Amino acid sequence: MSWFEDWPENWPDWTREPLVHFLLAGALIFVFFTWRGEPLDPNSRAILIDRDVQAELSVRFERTLGRSPTDVELDQQIAQYVRDEVLYREALRLGLDQGDAVVRRRLVNKMDLAASVQAEATTPSEATLREWFDANADRYSGAPKFTFDQLYFSQERDALSALTELPVADDWAALGEPISLPATLDQVTPREIEARFGVTFAERLGAMQSGEDWQAPVQSGFGWHVVRLRERSEDITPAIEDIREQVENDWRSATIAARKDAAYQLLRDAYRIEVNE
């Protein structure tokens, strides 16, 4: 049972409100520090509502309701701002931000944001962008593509036997067993091959040399295959002009991450860390 639940019954109802007790506790703390002779910073008791603050309040109102506030509505926004600021400052004085995981995470995020905000608005020079692109060219190289024919067999021995018939077959597609997989695939990537046939098949195909010869056996998740790799296009790194927007976004993300780390390390070096075993 809290102490205010035993409040005298003949006292006004408003004296039972938790907010009253909260403000009373704040006042007692204020008196305590004053009694100890600790000076209060006058600036911490001043709330300035300048033109910039009013403009920000007006913009927030307009974003919410789609129109500018009237003079009365702006006065209401200012009053709400003052109320929030007073309670926020007093909450900090009372240490209510301590031990709050949500507040802690938001403050950490704001510190990270402060370190990265300049990079978010910066447009890199052409030389900077090209230097970064050259250093990270592997990120933009395209995957190779394969064009191949395949015949499916449920048994490995049947796949091996088909190799002797294929060179003289008039209709090579008729030699395989029925399956839902296409007999010919054109310009497909390793990821697409892996999705259709499985990892083992994709790896074996990637190790083959292109040509007119059939090769077997190649195992998939379904069974066994004879394969003719007709064409293999090697991966090609695109020109920076073709992917400039992507490169700039990647540069900005990497720069933001680097600046966050650098800012943290600068602050971290000012601390002594002790870990009790």
C-alpha positions as CSV (number, residue, x, y, z in Angstrom):
1,M,0.0,0.0,0.0
2,S,1.4,3.4,-1.0
3,W,1.8,6.2,1.6
4,F,-0.8,8.4,-0.1
5,E,-3.5,5.8,0.2
6,D,-3.6,6.6,4.0
7,W,-4.2,10.3,3.2
8,P,-6.6,12.0,5.7
9,E,-10.2,11.7,4.5
10,N,-11.0,15.3,5.3
11,W,-8.3,16.6,2.9
12,P,-9.4,17.8,-0.6
13,D,-9.4,15.1,-3.3
14,W,-6.8,16.9,-5.4
15,T,-4.3,16.2,-2.7
16,R,-4.6,12.5,-3.4
17,E,-3.4,12.8,-7.0
18,P,0.0,11.1,-7.7
19,L,1.1,14.1,-9.8
20,V,0.7,16.3,-6.7
21,H,3.0,13.9,-4.7
22,F,5.4,13.9,-7.6
23,L,5.6,17.7,-7.6
24,L,5.9,17.8,-3.9
25,A,8.8,15.4,-4.0
26,G,10.4,17.6,-6.6
27,A,9.9,20.7,-4.4
28,L,11.4,18.9,-1.4
29,I,14.5,18.0,-3.4
30,F,14.7,21.6,-4.6
31,V,14.6,22.8,-1.0
32,F,17.2,20.2,0.0
33,F,19.7,21.3,-2.5
34,T,19.1,25.0,-1.7
35,W,19.6,24.3,2.0
36,R,22.9,22.6,1.2
37,G,24.0,25.8,-0.5
38,E,24.3,24.3,-4.0
39,P,23.6,27.1,-6.5
40,L,21.1,26.5,-9.3
41,D,22.0,27.6,-12.8
42,P,19.6,30.4,-13.7
43,N,19.7,29.4,-17.3
44,S,18.3,26.0,-16.4
45,R,15.2,27.8,-15.2
46,A,14.8,29.9,-18.4
47,I,12.7,28.6,-21.3
48,L,13.2,30.6,-24.5
49,I,10.4,30.5,-27.1
50,D,12.2,32.3,-29.9
51,R,11.2,32.5,-33.6
52,D,12.9,29.3,-34.4
53,V,11.0,27.3,-31.8
54,Q,7.7,28.9,-32.9
55,A,8.5,28.1,-36.6
56,E,9.2,24.5,-35.6
57,L,6.0,24.2,-33.7
58,S,4.1,25.7,-36.6
59,V,5.7,23.2,-39.1
60,R,4.8,20.2,-36.8
61,F,1.2,21.4,-36.7
62,E,1.0,21.8,-40.4
63,R,2.5,18.3,-41.1
64,T,-0.2,16.8,-38.8
65,L,-3.2,18.7,-39.9
66,G,-2.2,19.9,-43.4
67,R,-2.6,23.6,-42.7
68,S,-1.0,26.4,-40.8
69,P,-2.1,27.0,-37.2
70,T,-4.2,30.0,-36.2
71,D,-2.8,32.4,-33.6
72,V,-4.9,30.6,-30.9
73,E,-3.7,27.2,-32.0
74,L,-0.1,28.4,-32.0
75,D,-0.5,29.7,-28.5
76,Q,-1.8,26.3,-27.5
77,Q,1.2,24.6,-29.1
78,I,3.5,27.0,-27.2
79,A,1.8,26.2,-23.9
80,Q,2.1,22.5,-24.6
81,Y,5.8,23.0,-25.5
82,V,6.4,24.9,-22.2
83,R,4.6,22.2,-20.2
84,D,6.6,19.4,-21.8
85,E,9.9,21.3,-21.3
86,V,9.2,22.0,-17.6
87,L,8.3,18.4,-16.8
88,Y,11.2,17.1,-18.9
89,R,13.7,19.3,-17.1
90,E,12.3,18.4,-13.7
91,A,12.3,14.7,-14.6
92,L,16.1,15.0,-15.3
93,R,16.6,16.8,-12.0
94,L,14.9,13.9,-10.2
95,G,17.0,11.4,-12.2
96,L,14.0,9.7,-13.7
97,D,16.0,9.0,-16.9
98,Q,18.3,6.8,-14.9
99,G,17.8,3.0,-15.4
100,D,15.3,3.5,-18.2
101,A,16.3,1.2,-21.1
102,V,14.1,3.1,-23.6
103,V,15.6,6.5,-22.7
104,R,19.1,5.0,-22.8
105,R,18.6,3.6,-26.3
106,R,17.1,6.8,-27.6
107,L,20.0,8.9,-26.3
108,V,22.5,6.4,-27.8
109,N,20.7,6.7,-31.1
110,K,20.8,10.5,-30.9
111,M,24.6,10.4,-30.3
112,D,25.1,8.2,-33.3
113,L,22.9,10.5,-35.3
114,A,24.9,13.5,-34.3
115,A,28.0,11.8,-35.5
116,S,26.5,10.9,-38.9
117,V,24.2,13.8,-39.8
118,Q,26.9,15.6,-41.8
119,A,27.6,12.6,-44.0
120,E,23.8,12.2,-44.7
121,A,23.7,15.6,-46.3
122,T,27.0,15.4,-48.1
123,T,27.3,14.9,-51.8
124,P,30.7,13.2,-52.6
125,S,32.9,14.6,-55.3
126,E,33.4,12.6,-58.5
127,A,37.0,11.7,-57.4
128,T,35.8,10.5,-54.0
129,L,33.0,8.4,-55.5
130,R,35.3,6.8,-58.1
131,E,38.0,6.0,-55.5
132,W,35.4,4.3,-53.3
133,F,33.9,2.4,-56.3
134,D,37.4,1.1,-57.4
135,A,38.1,0.0,-53.8
136,N,34.8,-1.9,-53.6
137,A,34.4,-3.1,-57.2
138,D,33.7,-6.7,-56.0
139,R,30.4,-5.5,-54.5
140,Y,29.1,-4.6,-58.0
141,S,30.4,-7.4,-60.1
142,G,27.6,-9.3,-61.7
143,A,27.1,-13.1,-61.3
144,P,28.0,-15.3,-64.2
145,K,25.1,-16.6,-66.3
146,F,24.7,-20.1,-67.8
147,T,22.9,-21.5,-70.8
148,F,22.6,-25.3,-70.7
149,D,20.6,-28.4,-71.6
150,Q,19.8,-31.1,-69.2
151,L,18.2,-34.5,-69.1
152,Y,16.9,-36.1,-65.9
153,F,17.3,-39.7,-64.8
154,S,16.2,-41.3,-61.5
155,Q,19.2,-43.7,-61.5
156,E,22.9,-42.8,-62.0
157,R,23.5,-45.8,-64.3
158,D,20.8,-44.6,-66.7
159,A,22.4,-41.2,-66.9
160,L,25.7,-42.8,-67.7
161,S,24.1,-45.0,-70.4
162,A,22.5,-42.0,-72.0
163,L,25.9,-40.5,-72.8
164,T,26.5,-43.2,-75.4
165,E,23.2,-42.5,-77.2
166,L,23.2,-38.7,-77.2
167,P,25.8,-38.2,-79.9
168,V,23.7,-40.0,-82.5
169,A,20.2,-39.2,-81.2
170,D,17.9,-37.2,-83.5
171,D,15.8,-36.0,-80.6
172,W,18.0,-35.7,-77.5
173,A,15.2,-34.3,-75.4
174,A,13.2,-37.6,-75.7
175,L,16.0,-39.6,-74.0
176,G,15.4,-38.3,-70.5
177,E,12.8,-39.3,-68.0
178,P,9.8,-37.0,-67.4
179,I,10.2,-34.2,-64.9
180,S,8.8,-30.7,-64.4
181,L,12.3,-29.1,-64.9
182,P,12.9,-27.4,-68.3
183,A,15.2,-29.2,-70.7
184,T,16.9,-26.0,-71.7
185,L,17.7,-23.0,-69.5
186,D,18.9,-19.7,-71.0
187,Q,21.1,-17.1,-69.2
188,V,20.3,-18.1,-65.7
189,T,22.3,-17.1,-62.6
190,P,23.9,-19.5,-60.0
191,R,21.2,-18.5,-57.6
192,E,18.4,-19.4,-60.0
193,I,20.1,-22.7,-60.7
194,E,20.5,-23.4,-57.0
195,A,16.8,-22.7,-56.5
196,R,15.7,-25.2,-59.2
197,F,18.3,-28.0,-58.9
198,G,20.0,-27.6,-55.5
199,V,23.4,-26.5,-54.3
200,T,25.4,-29.6,-55.5
201,F,24.1,-29.2,-59.0
202,A,24.9,-25.5,-59.1
203,E,28.5,-26.1,-57.9
204,R,29.1,-28.9,-60.4
205,L,27.8,-26.7,-63.2
206,G,30.0,-23.8,-62.2
207,A,33.1,-26.0,-62.5
208,M,32.2,-27.2,-66.0
209,Q,33.8,-26.0,-69.3
210,S,31.3,-24.8,-71.9
211,G,31.1,-26.7,-75.2
212,E,29.0,-29.2,-77.2
213,D,29.8,-32.2,-75.2
214,W,27.4,-33.8,-72.8
215,Q,28.7,-34.4,-69.3
216,A,27.4,-36.8,-66.6
217,P,26.5,-37.7,-64.0
218,V,25.5,-34.4,-62.2
219,Q,23.4,-35.0,-59.1
220,S,20.5,-32.7,-58.0
221,G,17.9,-32.8,-55.4
222,F,15.8,-34.9,-57.7
223,G,18.2,-37.5,-59.0
224,W,20.8,-37.5,-61.8
225,H,21.3,-35.4,-64.9
226,V,23.4,-35.3,-68.1
227,V,24.3,-31.7,-68.9
228,R,25.5,-29.8,-71.9
229,L,26.8,-26.4,-70.9
230,R,26.5,-24.4,-74.1
231,E,27.5,-21.0,-72.9
232,R,28.9,-19.3,-69.8
233,S,29.1,-15.5,-69.5
234,E,31.7,-14.4,-67.0
235,D,30.8,-11.8,-64.4
236,I,31.3,-8.2,-65.5
237,T,31.6,-5.1,-63.3
238,P,29.3,-2.4,-64.6
239,A,30.4,1.1,-65.3
240,I,30.0,3.6,-62.4
241,E,27.8,5.8,-64.6
242,D,25.2,3.0,-64.9
243,I,24.9,2.5,-61.1
244,R,25.9,5.9,-59.8
245,E,22.9,6.3,-57.4
246,Q,23.5,2.9,-55.9
247,V,27.3,3.6,-55.5
248,E,26.6,7.0,-53.9
249,N,24.1,5.4,-51.4
250,D,26.6,2.7,-50.5
251,W,29.4,5.3,-50.1
252,R,27.1,7.3,-47.8
253,S,26.2,4.3,-45.7
254,A,29.8,3.3,-45.3
255,T,30.9,6.8,-44.5
256,I,28.2,7.2,-41.8
257,A,29.2,3.9,-40.2
258,A,32.9,5.0,-40.2
259,R,32.1,8.3,-38.6
260,K,30.0,6.7,-35.9
261,D,32.9,4.4,-35.1
262,A,35.4,7.3,-35.1
263,A,33.2,9.5,-32.9
264,Y,32.6,6.6,-30.4
265,Q,36.3,5.8,-30.3
266,L,37.1,9.4,-29.5
267,L,34.7,9.4,-26.6
268,R,35.7,5.9,-25.5
269,D,39.3,6.9,-25.1
270,A,38.3,9.4,-22.4
271,Y,36.9,6.6,-20.2
272,R,38.6,4.1,-18.0
273,I,36.8,0.8,-18.2
274,E,36.9,-1.6,-15.2
275,V,35.4,-5.1,-15.5
276,N,35.2,-6.9,-12.2
277,E,35.8,-10.7,-12.6
